C-alpha cells in the first residue's frame, strides 16, 4: 500500500492537487504580469524550465508550488492574492514558490506525507489486530507475563507513533518554509 501511495504521489500528485484546487493553466496572453514574474524568478533561480502557471479562482490569499522536479513543476496563485499584490510583492511570493521547486521541497513533502500516512495506517491496523486478538490474553501463563508487557508496549506505540510522525512532518515542513523564504530573498535581491 505504501509503495502504491508513493508512486501515485510521485507521478500524479501534482495533477491531483491542481485538480482538487480547481486550478486552470494560463498562458502569457492570459495574464502577462504573472507570467513574466514567474519567468523572471525562474531565471533568477537558475531553473532549466519555466514552471507551468495556474490560477485558482478563489478570493483567499494563497499560492503553492507542485511537481516532482524542475522539469515537471507548476506554480498556482489564487485570484484573491493576485488582485491584492503589487508587482514587488508578487515577485516575493512567486520567488518563495520557485524556492520550493528549486529545493525539491514538493517531492520531499510528498514522500513525508506518504510516510506519515503509512505510519497512521499501520498503527490503525495494529490497533485492530490487538483488539481482535485480545491483546495477548490467550497466551499461556508460562511466559511470566511477557505477553502483557508486549501488549502494553504495542498499545503505547499505537498511540504515540502517529503523533511522533505528525510532529516530524510538521518540523520538516517548517524548516522547508524557512529555506524557501531565504531562497526568495536571494532571487529577488
Secondary structure, 3 states (H helix, E strand, C coil): CHHHHHHHHHHHHHHHHHHHHCEEECCCCCCHHHHHHHHHHHHHHCCCCCCEEEEECCCCCCEEEEEEECCEEEEEEEHHHHHHCCHHHHHHHHHHHHHHHHCCHHHHHHHHHHHHHHHHHHHHHHHHHHHHHHHHCCCCHHHCCHHHHHHHHHHHHHHHHHHHHHHHHHHHHHHHHHHHHHHHHHHHC
